[in-house]
Amino acid sequence: MESLSDQNARPGRRPVVVLVLLSLLLGVCFGAMYYAGDLSKLQPDVSGEEARAALRDATDPDQLDQAVKLHPSNKLLRLLALASKDANEIDAAARTLLNETEPKRLPNLSALGASSRSDLDGLRRDLKTAESNATSLAPRYAALIKTIRDQLEKDARSLSRGDDRLSGFMAMIDEQHAATIALISRMLASRADYYSASEKCVGLLVREFGIYKVTNGQFVFPFQSTADSYNRAASAMAAAAKRTSELDEEATTLRRSRLSRWKALFEP
């Protein structure tokens, strides 16, 4: 039989047991919180490693789509997919604007010998319009780029909430846009020079119509000064065409280099 003193002592142990259990529970909670915090710090590194592995052998931006399909939860890959989408949109906008500058008929000087005066007048008007378009379209392109950029930033912020790499990503996008705007401005200027020189050639033919002759596809003018003026304009056409070709190659190189810059953004 228990004594009265034993019976009185037993209830007093219960608060101690409760405190011990609470301490253990709090310890587990704090440990879980600490572990979760460590995991959240580790997540960007895990995502970065997965993204680098997925793109290690990628050589074409189109391969980003496949990488995203294989790793749909990887935010870094989805950010790069946004960069690729942005590049496609600004390239498409550039092509549209450059096509707008094209005259209805591009001059082929060697084929103009059989043209009527009316045909030459029409070609001259087309060239003047093309030159005017090429001179005025750069601000429109910059405005289109801004619209595309604003939407991209909105999408990127939605995707990368809490990711400190967003500022670096947007800086890369701004650099991409600046390089493209500068290149398109030079391309438009080169085309404007080509159209201007072409218009001078055609204008001279209009002025000298009925006076010059065509021998073996070459224009022969009665005065050397007229021939010199025509040759200067034709040389300016050739130089502008060469610059345009070089800028087209530069645009191709720029597009090919984008993937390397995107991948470098997430290097450790």
Backbone as a ProteinNet text record, in pm:
[ID]
protein_1_A
[PRIMARY]
MESLSDQNARPGRRPVVVLVLLSLLLGVCFGAMYYAGDLSKLQPDVSGEEARAALRDATDPDQLDQAVKLHPSNKLLRLLALASKDANEIDAAARTLLNETEPKRLPNLSALGASSRSDLDGLRRDLKTAESNATSLAPRYAALIKTIRDQLEKDARSLSRGDDRLSGFMAMIDEQHAATIALISRMLASRADYYSASEKCVGLLVREFGIYKVTNGQFVFPFQSTADSYNRAASAMAAAAKRTSELDEEATTLRRSRLSRWKALFEP
[TERTIARY]
85.1	0	87.7	45.8	125.6	93.2	196.7	176.7	114.5	60.1	-0.7	100.3	221.6	325.9	358.1	354.8	380.5	270.3	144.7	33.1	39.3	83.2	93	206.4	311.6	429.6	406.6	327.4	313.5	255.3	146.1	94.4	194	281.7	378.4	475.4	487.2	580.9	525.9	394.9	333.8	380.5	384	434.4	576.1	656.8	795	796.1	712.9	705.7	656.1	553.9	500.2	605.4	681	786.8	892.7	925.7	1025.8	975.8	847.5	789.2	783.7	744.4	740	877.8	977.5	1115.5	1159	1125.7	1162	1091.4	960.6	883	936.9	970.6	1027.6	1161.6	1240.1	1369.8	1354.7	1256.4	1231.3	1186.2	1094.8	1045	1156.6	1239.7	1350.7	1447.8	1470.3	1559.2	1504.5	1372	1308.3	1316.7	1293.5	1301.2	1442.3	1540.7	1680.1	1714.4	1667.6	1695.1	1626.8	1502.7	1430.8	1500.8	1552.6	1626.4	1748.7	1819.5	1936.3	1897.6	1784.1	1738.8	1704.8	1642.3	1606	1729.9	1836.9	1961.8	2026.1	2005.1	2067.9	1994.3	1863.9	1781.6	1835.9	1878	1934	2053.1	2137.6	2254.4	2212	2110.9	2061.6	2000.8	1918.9	1858	1963.5	2066.9	2173.3	2248.5	2277.1	2347.5	2262.9	2134.3	2043.9	2036.3	2029.7	2022.6	2151.5	2264.9	2392.1	2405.8	2361.4	2368.9	2277.9	2158.8	2062.5	2110.3	2191.3	2234	2381.2	2445	2589.9	2624.9	2548.4	2579.8	2491.5	2413.2	2323.1	2403.2	2372.5	2440.4	2342.3	2213.2	2110.5	2004.8	1964.2	1861.3	1732.3	1703.6	1582.5	1585.9	1706.2	1718.1	1671.1	1652.3	1600.6	1461.4	1379.3	1242.9	1242.1	1330.2	1338.2	1385.2	1482.1	1533.1	1424	1342.7	1233.4	1129.8	1102.6	1007.6	1058.2	1189.6	1247.5	1253.8	1265.4	1276.5	1178.6	1048.7	948.9	947.9	1002.7	1001.3	1127.8	1223.1	1348.6	1329.5	1332.3	1305.8	1414.8	1537.6	1646.6	1631	1593.9	1570.4	1451.9	1350.8	1234.4	1269	1361.8	1409.5	1482.7	1567	1639	1542.4	1435.5	1333.8	1268.9	1250.6	1199.1	1297.6	1426.9	1528.8	1526.3	1506.8	1500	1376	1264.3	1140.6	1159	1224	1250.8	1336	1440.5	1529.6	1453.3	1366.4	1288	1195.2	1137.9	1044.3	1115.3	1232.8	1302.5	1360.6	1398.6	1446.1	1332.3	1215.1	1099.3	1059.6	1064.4	1032.3	1132.9	1260	1362.9	1339.1	1307.1	1281.8	1163.2	1059.5	941	975.9	1052.2	1088	1181.8	1278.5	1370.5	1296.6	1198.7	1121	1037.9	996.8	918.9	1001.3	1131.8	1215.1	1236.9	1217.3	1245.2	1153.6	1211	1126.2	1055.9	954.4	880.8	971.8	1065.6	1157.6	1299.2	1383.5	1523.9	1595.9	1681.1	1745.9	1855	1853.1	1963.2	2013.6	2120.3	2163.9	2184.3	2237.3	2265.9	2138.8	2023.6	1897.5	1814.6	1866.9	1788.3	1800.3	1889.3	1910.8	1786.2	1701.6	1581.2	1459	1477	1363.5	1315.6	1185.3	1129.2	1151.2	1129.1	1143.1	1039.9	920.3	816	858	919.2	967.8	1075.9	1164.8	1272.5	1217.6	1118.5	1056.3	990.6	920.9	855.5	956.5	1066.6	1172	1235.5	1255.2	1314.6	1225.3	1094	1001.1	1006.8	1013	1020.4	1147.4	1256.9	1384.4	1383.1	1321.7	1311.1	1227.5	1118.2	1033.6	1110.8	1185.4	1263.1	1368.9	1436.1	1535.6	1471.6	1356.3	1285.4	1244.7	1197	1158.5	1278.4	1388.2	1507.5	1560	1542	1590.4	1502.1	1374.1	1279.1	1236.6	1277.7	1224	1296.5	1416.8	1491.4	1414.5	1352.2	1274.8	1158.1	1096	986.6	1036.5	1155.1	1211.2	1243	1299.6	1331.2	1203.7	1093.5	966.9	913.7	926.4	883.9	965.1	1095.2	1183	1139.8	1104.4	1062.4	936	841.3	717.8	747.9	834.4	873.1	945.4	1032.9	1110.5	1020.8	921.9	831.7	754.4	708	635.3	727.4	850.1	946	975.7	997.4	1027.2	909.9	789.9	671	668.7	693.7	693.1	806.5	923.6	1039.1	1018.4	959.6	933.6	832.6	733.2	634.3	698.1	793.6	859.1	965.9	1032.8	1150.9	1131.6	1013.5	987.2	1081.1	1157.6	1249.5	1385.3	1407.4	1536.6	1624.4	1741.7	1827.3	1900.9	1878.8	1944	1863.9	1745.1	1659.1	1725.9	1792.6	1856.4	1964.9	2040.4	2143.2	2082.2	1969.9	1899.7	1851.4	1788.3	1736.4	1849.9	1962.1	2078.4	2127.9	2127.1	2166.8	2070.3	1940.4	1839.5	1858.9	1884.8	1905.6	2028.5	2132.4	2252.8	2220.5	2140.6	2098	2019	1929.2	1847.3	1932.9	2024	2108.5	2193.1	2249.7	2331.7	2248.1	2125.8	2039.2	1993.8	1956.5	1913.7	2027.1	2149.2	2263.7	2288.4	2277.7	2301.5	2194.5	2067.7	1959.2	1970.3	2012.6	2031.4	2136.7	2245.4	2348.5	2299.6	2219	2164	2069.6	1987.2	1895.9	1973.7	2079.6	2161.2	2229.7	2278.3	2344.1	2246	2124.4	2022.7	1983.4	1974.2	1941.7	2048.4	2176.1	2284.6	2271.7	2234.8	2220	2107.1	1995	1881.2	1910.8	1982.2	2018.6	2109.6	2210.6	2302.1	2228.9	2138.8	2060.7	1973.5	1912.2	1826.6	1906.8	2031.9	2116.2	2144.7	2173.2	2198.6	2075.9	1961.8	1838.8	1799.7	1817.4	1787.1	1870.7	1996.9	2084.4	2036.4	1990.9	1939.2	1812	1727.9	1606.7	1644.9	1740	1782	1846.9	1921.6	1994.9	1921.5	1794.6	1719.8	1716.7	1744.8	1747.5	1882.6	1973.2	2106.3	2210.7	2202.7	2301.5	2270.2	2370.8	2357	2392.5	2351.6	2383.7	2461.5	2584.6	2671.3	2717.4	2679.8	2714.5	2672.9	2554.9	2502.8	2562	2648.1	2711.7	2653.4	2632	2581.7	2699	2678.1	2780.9	2721.2	2786.7	2736.7	2823.2	2762.4	2840.1	2944.2	2925.6	3020.7	3085.3	3214.5	3288.3	3239.2	3203.1	3157	3030.2	2943.5	2821.8	2858.5	2951	2995.8	3058.1	3136.5	3200.2	3095.4	2993	2886.3	2814.5	2787.3	2719.6	2807.6	2935.5	3026.9	3042.6	3044.3	3054	2931.2	2813.9	2691.6	2689.1	2733.4	2736.2	2835.5	2948.9	3046.9	2990.3	2916.8	2853.4	2749.5	2677.1	2582.5	2654.6	2764.9	2839.6	2895	2944.7	3000.3	2890.8	2773.8	2662.6	2613	2609.8	2567.5	2665.1	2793.6	2895.7	2877.9	2853.8	2832	2708.2	2602.6	2479.7	2503.8	2581.5	2614.2	2695.1	2790.7	2872.1	2787.3	2691.6	2604	2509.1	2467.9	2386.1	2464.8	2593	2677.7	2696.4	2709.6	2723.2	2597.1	2481.3	2355.4	2348.8	2396.8	2399	2490.8	2607.4	2701.4	2641.9	2572.2	2509.4	2406.1	2325.1	2223.6	2288.2	2396.7	2462.8	2529.3	2571.3	2643.8	2550.6	2422.3	2329.8	2326.1	2320.6	2307.7	2424.6	2545.6	2662.7	2650.1	2599	2581.8	2472.3	2366.3	2259.6	2309.8	2385.6	2435.8	2535.7	2614.9	2715	2651.3	2527.6	2460.7	2446.9	2435.1	2410.2	2529.8	2646.2	2766.9	2796.9	2850.1	2877.6	2989.4
-119.8	0	123.4	222.5	345	433.3	503.3	598.3	724.7	802.8	929.9	1022.1	1016.5	1104	1065.7	930.7	887.3	935	924.6	968.4	1117.9	1196.9	1342	1378.9	1294.5	1329.8	1301.4	1196.8	1154	1261.4	1330.8	1434.5	1545.4	1568.9	1676.8	1650.4	1526.1	1494.3	1531.4	1546.2	1567.7	1697.4	1810	1931.6	1916.8	1840.3	1821	1744.5	1640.2	1560.4	1646.6	1728.2	1816.6	1914.1	1969	2063.3	1995.6	1871.9	1799.1	1773.7	1732	1706.6	1833.5	1946.3	2074	2114.5	2091.9	2126.9	2046.1	1914.9	1830.1	1874	1908.5	1951.7	2080.7	2176	2302.1	2279.6	2188.1	2158	2102.2	2011.4	1954.3	2062.5	2152.6	2259.9	2352.6	2395.2	2484.3	2415	2285.6	2210.7	2203.7	2180.1	2174.3	2308.4	2416.6	2549.9	2579.3	2542	2565.4	2486.3	2361.4	2275.1	2328.6	2374.1	2432.3	2556.6	2637.8	2757.2	2721.3	2616.8	2573	2522.8	2453.2	2404.1	2519.1	2623.7	2738	2807.9	2810	2868.8	2780.3	2650.2	2556.1	2546.3	2580.5	2562	2631.4	2761	2824.5	2749.5	2693.9	2620.4	2491.4	2424.6	2302.4	2333.7	2439.9	2480	2518.8	2589.5	2630.1	2511	2413.2	2294.1	2215.8	2206.2	2135.6	2208.1	2341.9	2420.3	2405.9	2410.5	2397.6	2259.6	2157.6	2021.4	2007.3	2067.3	2056.1	2127.7	2233.7	2314.9	2296.1	2200.1	2184.4	2165.3	2087.3	2058.8	2137.2	2230.2	2307.7	2407.4	2413.9	2508.2	2600.3	2576.7	2653.9	2696.7	2826.2	2870.3	2788.8	2729.2	2648.9	2527.2	2485.2	2371.1	2403.7	2532.5	2572.2	2514.9	2515.7	2465.9	2320.7	2240.9	2100.5	2086.6	2170.8	2165.2	2201.5	2300.7	2340.7	2228.6	2158.8	2047.5	1935.4	1913.6	1809.4	1850.3	1981.9	2032.8	2149	2121.7	2230.3	2313.6	2262.1	2337.5	2421.4	2410.8	2484.1	2629.5	2719.8	2860.2	2923.4	2878	2936.6	2904.5	2780.2	2744.3	2820.7	2840.5	2915.6	3062.4	3116.3	3252.8	3261.3	3161.4	3160.6	3145.9	3070.8	3059.7	3195.1	3274	3410.4	3495.2	3478.4	3553.4	3514.3	3385.3	3338.5	3394.4	3393.6	3449.4	3598.3	3668.6	3810.7	3832.2	3751	3765.2	3742.2	3642.1	3614	3731.1	3791.5	3902	4025.8	4057.8	4177.3	4154.9	4030.3	3999.9	4011.3	3961	3968.9	4114.1	4194.7	4337.2	4405.3	4367.2	4425.7	4388.4	4261.6	4219	4293.5	4311.5	4382.2	4524.7	4593.6	4731.7	4740.2	4650.3	4652.9	4624.6	4534.5	4505.7	4626.7	4706.5	4826	4927.6	4922.6	5020.1	4980.1	4853.2	4806.6	4876.1	4931	4987.3	4875.1	4911.4	4810.5	4744.4	4822.7	4769.5	4811	4713.5	4745.4	4764.9	4866.9	4895.4	4795.5	4751.2	4674.3	4758.4	4830.7	4931.9	4876.1	4755.4	4699.3	4670.1	4661.9	4631.3	4755.2	4873.2	4995	5057.2	5002.7	5061.1	5058.5	4957.5	4945.7	5007.2	5071.8	5129	5257.4	5278.1	5403	5513.2	5636.8	5748	5737	5689.5	5672.2	5568.5	5460.5	5356.9	5412.7	5490	5548.6	5647.2	5725.3	5819.4	5744.5	5634.1	5555.1	5493.8	5443.2	5384.6	5490.9	5608.1	5716.9	5753.7	5759.2	5789.8	5680.6	5556	5445.1	5453.2	5490.2	5500	5614.3	5724.6	5836.4	5796.8	5724.1	5677.8	5581.1	5490.6	5393.4	5462.7	5562.5	5636.5	5706.5	5767.8	5836.3	5738.1	5620.5	5519.1	5473.1	5447	5398.2	5502.2	5628.3	5735.3	5752.4	5718.6	5751	5632.8	5511.4	5395.2	5359.4	5410.6	5374.7	5407.8	5526.5	5554	5457.3	5415.8	5319.3	5186.4	5146.3	5019.5	5028.2	5140.5	5158.7	5152.2	5208.6	5205.1	5061.9	4985.9	4845.9	4765.5	4791.2	4722.5	4750.1	4874.1	4909.5	4833.5	4823	4749.1	4602.1	4543	4403.2	4386.5	4482	4473.8	4482.5	4572.1	4588.1	4459.6	4393.7	4268.7	4158.8	4156.3	4056.7	4072.7	4195.7	4218.4	4173.8	4200.6	4157.9	4005.6	3936.4	3789.7	3735.7	3798.6	3751.6	3772	3883.6	3908	3807.5	3776.3	3678	3541.2	3509	3379.1	3371.3	3484.3	3483.2	3559.5	3555.3	3624.2	3571.5	3663.8	3624.9	3578.6	3573.6	3530.3	3652.8	3655.7	3773.3	3780.8	3684.2	3688.6	3768.1	3813.2	3883.3	4009.5	4084.9	4209.4	4180.7	4072.4	4035.5	3991.5	3922.1	3877.7	3997.3	4093.8	4210.1	4296.6	4301.5	4375.4	4310.9	4176	4105.1	4135.4	4138.9	4169.3	4311	4406.2	4544.8	4556.2	4480.4	4479.8	4420.1	4314.4	4250.6	4348.2	4422.5	4518.8	4633	4683.4	4795.6	4757.2	4635.7	4590.1	4577.1	4527.1	4508.9	4643	4735.8	4868.5	4938.2	4929.4	4992.3	4929.8	4796.8	4728.5	4764.1	4764.3	4796.1	4940.9	5030.2	5170.5	5180.9	5105.4	5107.4	5042.5	4937.8	4872.8	4966.4	5038.2	5133.8	5246.9	5295.2	5401.6	5353.3	5228.3	5173.1	5160.9	5117.1	5106.9	5245.2	5341.5	5477.4	5529	5500.1	5540.7	5472.7	5345	5270.6	5329.3	5355.3	5410.2	5551	5628.1	5763.5	5760.7	5674	5663	5608.7	5513.6	5458.2	5565.3	5645.5	5753.7	5853.2	5878.4	5969.5	5910.9	5780.8	5716.7	5724.5	5688	5687.3	5829.7	5924.2	6064.3	6116.2	6075.6	6119.5	6059.5	5935.4	5872.8	5942.4	5985.4	6059.1	6190.8	6259.6	6389.6	6375.6	6267.5	6248.3	6155.7	6131.4	6035.5	6082.8	5988.8	6021.4	6071	6095.2	6145.2	6034.5	5959.2	5851.3	5732.2	5649.2	5525.1	5408.1	5289.9	5169.5	5075.6	5045.8	4957.2	4843.5	4721.2	4602.7	4618.1	4676.3	4692.9	4810.3	4888.3	5003	5132.3	5229.9	5360.2	5443.5	5502.4	5588.1	5727.6	5824.1	5962.5	6048.6	6149.9	6234.2	6321.1	6347.2	6434.4	6355.8	6376.1	6303.7	6341.8	6468.1	6511.4	6434.8	6408.8	6331.7	6187.4	6130.7	5993.2	5983.5	6085.6	6085	6090.6	6171.9	6182.1	6047.8	5986.4	5856.9	5752	5750.2	5650.8	5671.2	5796.2	5821.6	5767	5790.6	5740.7	5587.4	5526.2	5380.7	5321.4	5388.7	5342.4	5352.4	5460.4	5476.3	5366.2	5328.9	5217.6	5088.7	5059.9	4936.5	4934.4	5050.2	5057.1	5035	5095.6	5078.6	4934.5	4871.6	4731.4	4641.9	4672.1	4593.9	4610	4732.5	4755.2	4680.2	4682.4	4612.9	4463	4406.4	4263.9	4232.6	4318.6	4298.7	4307.3	4399.1	4413	4294.3	4238.6	4116.5	4002.5	3992.5	3889.6	3917.4	4043.7	4080.1	4042.3	4061.4	4024.1	3873.7	3796.2	3650.3	3609.3	3672.4	3643.1	3680	3792.9	3836.7	3735.5	3685.4	3587.1	3458.8	3416.2	3292.5	3305.3	3425.2	3444.1	3456.5	3472.3	3496.1	3379.9	3258.1	3142.3	3134.6	3164.2	3160.9	3263	3382	3484.6	3444.4	3382.6	3338.6	3232.2	3134.9	3027.3	3079.7	3181.6	3236.2	3307.3	3352.2	3424.5	3337.5	3205.9	3116.6	3030.8	3071.9	3000.7	3030.4	2931.9	2954.1	3054.2
0	0	0	-88.4	-95.8	23.8	65.6	175.3	123.6	212.8	177.6	111.6	157.7	100.4	-43.4	-73.9	-212.2	-305.4	-256.5	-338.2	-368.2	-271.8	-291.2	-386.1	-392.2	-474.8	-623	-655	-794.2	-885.6	-851.1	-941.9	-972.1	-882.2	-902.4	-1014.5	-1063.1	-1170.4	-1309.2	-1320.9	-1451.6	-1519.8	-1454.6	-1520.8	-1574.7	-1504.6	-1550.3	-1681	-1689.3	-1812.3	-1929.3	-1903.1	-2006.9	-2057.6	-1965.3	-2004.9	-2090.1	-2053.8	-2131.3	-2273.2	-2280.7	-2413.5	-2497.4	-2435.2	-2507.6	-2556.6	-2472.5	-2511.7	-2632.8	-2628.9	-2741.9	-2869.5	-2854.9	-2970.9	-3030.1	-2942.2	-2990.1	-3058.9	-3002.1	-3062.6	-3203	-3219.1	-3351.9	-3448.6	-3401	-3487.6	-3533.2	-3436.3	-3471.7	-3566.5	-3543.3	-3632.4	-3772.6	-3782.2	-3914.5	-3984.4	-3906.3	-3965.4	-4015.5	-3937.1	-3975.4	-4101.3	-4103	-4218	-4343.2	-4325.9	-4439.5	-4490.4	-4395.8	-4436.5	-4516.9	-4473.3	-4548.1	-4686.5	-4695.6	-4824.8	-4919.2	-4865.5	-4950	-5003.5	-4919.6	-4967.5	-5073.6	-5057.1	-5148.5	-5281	-5282.2	-5401.6	-5525.6	-5517.8	-5637.7	-5693.9	-5603.2	-5650.8	-5720.9	-5663.9	-5726.5	-5863	-5869.9	-5996.6	-6098.9	-6053.2	-6143.5	-6199.1	-6113.9	-6160	-6259.4	-6232.3	-6323.2	-6457.6	-6452.9	-6576.8	-6656.8	-6587.9	-6658.5	-6722.4	-6650.6	-6704.9	-6826.7	-6819.8	-6929.4	-7054.8	-7037.7	-7152.6	-7187.2	-7121.7	-7141.2	-7288.3	-7359.4	-7499.2	-7595.9	-7544.2	-7630.6	-7713.9	-7840.7	-7930.6	-8001.2	-7981.3	-8049.5	-7947.9	-7950.8	-7855.4	-7861.7	-7977.7	-7989.1	-7896.8	-7856.1	-7766.3	-7624.7	-7597.2	-7466	-7442.6	-7545.6	-7531.4	-7486.5	-7543.7	-7504.9	-7361	-7321.5	-7183.7	-7083.5	-7117.5	-7028.6	-7017.1	-7126.3	-7122.4	-7032	-7032	-6948.2	-6802	-6776.2	-6638.6	-6620.1	-6621.2	-6619.3	-6492.3	-6382.2	-6256.9	-6236.5	-6328.6	-6313.6	-6357.6	-6260.6	-6289.9	-6375.5	-6358.5	-6436.3	-6584.9	-6614.8	-6753.8	-6810.8	-6729.5	-6776.8	-6799.2	-6718.6	-6742.2	-6876.2	-6903.1	-7029.7	-7146.3	-7126.2	-7231.4	-7257.1	-7151.6	-7169.3	-7249.7	-7221.7	-7296.4	-7443.7	-7470.5	-7609.1	-7678.9	-7608.8	-7664.7	-7694.2	-7602.4	-7622.3	-7747	-7763.2	-7879.1	-8009.4	-8009.9	-8130	-8163.8	-8060.4	-8083.7	-8136.9	-8080.7	-8128.8	-8267.6	-8298.1	-8433.2	-8534.1	-8496.2	-8586.2	-8610.1	-8502.8	-8517.4	-8610.6	-8599.3	-8685.9	-8832.1	-8856	-8994.6	-9054.4	-8973.7	-9022.5	-9063.5	-8978.2	-9008.6	-9128.6	-9136.2	-9249.9	-9380.5	-9374.7	-9495.1	-9538.6	-9441.1	-9473.5	-9553	-9538.1	-9609.8	-9754.8	-9787	-9922.3	-10024	-10128.8	-10234.8	-10310.5	-10382	-10458.9	-10562.3	-10613.4	-10714.4	-10678	-10649.9	-10624.1	-10757.5	-10765.4	-10894	-10927.9	-11050.2	-11108.2	-11224.5	-11199.6	-11294.6	-11434.8	-11439.8	-11572.4	-11651.9	-11580.6	-11648.9	-11677.2	-11642.5	-11659.2	-11798.5	-11878.7	-12010.3	-12097.2	-12077.7	-12160.6	-12093.4	-11978.1	-11905.5	-11971.3	-11967.9	-12019.5	-11916.3	-11959.9	-11866	-11753.7	-11786.9	-11685.6	-11581.1	-11628.6	-11536.4	-11444.7	-11501	-11421.7	-11317.5	-11358.1	-11264	-11148	-11180.1	-11076	-10981.3	-11034.9	-10952	-10863.2	-10918.1	-10840.3	-10721.5	-10743.5	-10633.3	-10525.3	-10570.2	-10474.7	-10389.3	-10454	-10381.6	-10280.6	-10317.2	-10223.1	-10101.3	-10125.9	-10014.7	-9925.7	-9988.2	-9911.6	-9825.7	-9883.1	-9805.6	-9686.3	-9709.4	-9601.1	-9491.4	-9531.2	-9433.2	-9350.6	-9418.8	-9349.4	-9249.8	-9282.9	-9194.1	-9071.2	-9083.7	-8976.7	-8889.7	-8924.1	-8854.1	-8724	-8702	-8580.6	-8452.4	-8439	-8316.2	-8297.1	-8405.1	-8394.8	-8340.3	-8384.6	-8337.2	-8188.4	-8145.9	-8003.6	-7918.9	-7969.8	-7896.8	-7887.8	-7996.1	-7993.7	-7892.8	-7889.1	-7794.8	-7651.5	-7622.1	-7486.1	-7446.6	-7539	-7511	-7481.6	-7562.7	-7543	-7410	-7378.2	-7254.2	-7131	-7134.3	-7020	-6992.7	-7097.7	-7079.9	-7028.2	-7078.6	-7033.4	-6885.1	-6842	-6700.1	-6612.1	-6658.1	-6582.7	-6570.5	-6680.4	-6678.6	-6591.4	-6600.6	-6523.7	-6374.2	-6335.9	-6194.1	-6139.1	-6218	-6175.5	-6156.9	-6241.6	-6236.7	-6128.8	-6101.9	-6015.8	-5885.8	-5833.7	-5708.2	-5599.6	-5539.8	-5433.7	-5482.3	-5612.9	-5667	-5690.4	-5625.9	-5637.1	-5771.2	-5858.6	-5989.3	-6091.4	-6054.4	-6149.3	-6201.7	-6113.8	-6158	-6260.9	-6238.9	-6336.2	-6468	-6460.5	-6581.1	-6662.2	-6595.9	-6666.9	-6721.8	-6650.8	-6702.8	-6831.7	-6835.5	-6956.5	-7070.7	-7039.7	-7141.8	-7194.7	-7105.2	-7148.3	-7238.4	-7205.8	-7290	-7427.5	-7426.6	-7551.4	-7637.7	-7573.8	-7647.6	-7701.2	-7619.2	-7662	-7783.4	-7780	-7892.6	-8019.2	-8004.2	-8120.8	-8177.2	-8089.9	-8135.5	-8211.6	-8157	-8223.6	-8360.4	-8367.1	-8494.1	-8596.5	-8556.2	-8648.6	-8695.5	-8608.7	-8648.3	-8758.4	-8744.4	-8847.9	-8977.3	-8963.8	-9082.6	-9157.4	-9083.5	-9146.9	-9214.8	-9148.2	-9206	-9333.9	-9332.4	-9450.7	-9566.8	-9535.4	-9640.9	-9693.3	-9602.5	-9646.9	-9742.7	-9711.8	-9801.4	-9937.7	-9935.8	-10061.7	-10145.4	-10081.5	-10156.4	-10207.9	-10127.6	-10170.2	-10292.6	-10287.4	-10401.4	-10524.4	-10502.5	-10614.1	-10677.2	-10592.7	-10643.5	-10726.6	-10686.8	-10764.5	-10902.6	-10907.2	-11036.6	-11126.9	-11069.5	-11148.9	-11187.8	-11095	-11126	-11239.8	-11244.4	-11354	-11487	-11481.4	-11603.8	-11651.9	-11556.4	-11593.8	-11660.3	-11599.9	-11654.4	-11791.2	-11810.5	-11935.4	-12032.4	-12004.8	-12088.3	-12234.3	-12322.3	-12465	-12511.7	-12416.4	-12451.7	-12439.9	-12331.7	-12311.5	-12403	-12419.9	-12494.6	-12402	-12440.6	-12363.3	-12454.3	-12413.9	-12491.1	-12400.6	-12437.4	-12356.6	-12209.9	-12191.9	-12056.4	-11981.3	-12044.7	-11981.6	-12039.2	-11947.2	-11991.5	-12043.3	-12158.2	-12219.5	-12232.1	-12162.8	-12161.6	-12252.8	-12311.5	-12405.5	-12335.1	-12206.4	-12135	-12020.4	-12001.8	-11898.1	-11758.5	-11741.6	-11608.7	-11567.4	-11666	-11636.8	-11602.3	-11678.2	-11651	-11511.8	-11474.2	-11341.8	-11230.2	-11249.6	-11148.9	-11133.4	-11246.8	-11243.5	-11174.7	-11206.4	-11148.1	-10997.5	-10954.2	-10809.4	-10736.7	-10794.1	-10731.8	-10733.7	-10844.3	-10853.2	-10752.8	-10732.7	-10634.1	-10492.7	-10466.3	-10334	-10311.7	-10416.3	-10406.8	-10367.8	-10436.3	-10410.9	-10267.9	-10222.9	-10087.5	-9982.6	-10003.9	-9910	-9909.6	-10027.9	-10036.3	-9960.9	-9969.4	-9898	-9746.6	-9702	-9558.2	-9510.6	-9592.4	-9555.3	-9540.8	-9632.6	-9625.1	-9499.3	-9466.9	-9346.3	-9219.3	-9218.3	-9101.6	-9089	-9201.3	-9196.9	-9131.4	-9165.2	-9103.8	-8954.8	-8919.1	-8778.2	-8700.1	-8762.5	-8697.2	-8674.2	-8772	-8756.2	-8641.8	-8633.6	-8524.8	-8389.1	-8384.7	-8259.6	-8213.3	-8305	-8268.2	-8215.8	-8280.3	-8238.2	-8101.7	-8066	-7939.5	-7819.1	-7842.5	-7730.9	-7633.3	-7683.7	-7596.2	-7498.9	-7545.8	-7457.8	-7345.9	-7377.1	-7273.6	-7174.9	-7224.8	-7135.3	-7038.7	-7092	-7008	-6904.5	-6942.6	-6850.7	-6732.5	-6747.6	-6639.7	-6515.4	-6532.9	-6420.7	-6385.8	-6434.4	-6394.2	-6247.1	-6173.2	-6029	-6008.8
[MASK]
++++++++++++++++++++++++++++++++++++++++++++++++++++++++++++++++++++++++++++++++++++++++++++++++++++++++++++++++++++++++++++++++++++++++++++++++++++++++++++++++++++++++++++++++++++++++++++++++++++++++++++++++++++++++++++++++++++++++++++++++++++++++++++++++++++++++++++

